[in-house]
Amino acid sequence: MGSSLGTPPCRWRSFRLHDALSELDRVLDSTPDELDRHRLGLRAARRKRLELISRATERLMARMDAAASGANWKVLLNPAASPKVVRSRAVPARPE
C-alpha cells in the first residue's frame, strides 16, 4: 500500500513505468514524419485545452460581474448587504 502522504502503491508505479517504457519504444519505432504528426497533434490538443479553459474563465468572469452588479444595487438600497461581492469585483482586470 502507499504511504499516508498519497504515494501510490508500488504496483501503480510499475504500471506507470511500464507505460512510459512502452511510449519510449513507440517513439523509437516511429519515423520522423510520424513523430512530427504526433507533435503537431499534441500542439493542437494543447491549443484546444487552452481555448476551453479561456471560454470557461470568460463565462465565470461574466457571472461574477453580473453578481457584483446585482450586489451594487443591493448596496445602494442597503449598504451592509453585500460588501464582499462588491470588493471582489475590484480584482485586477482580466487580460484581453
Buried (B, 14 or more C-beta within 10 A) or exposed (E): EEEEEEEEEEEEEEEEEEEEEEEEEEEEEEEEEEEEEEEEEEEEEEEEEEEEEEEEEEEEEEEBEEBBEEBEEBBEEEEEEBEEBBEEEEEEEEEE
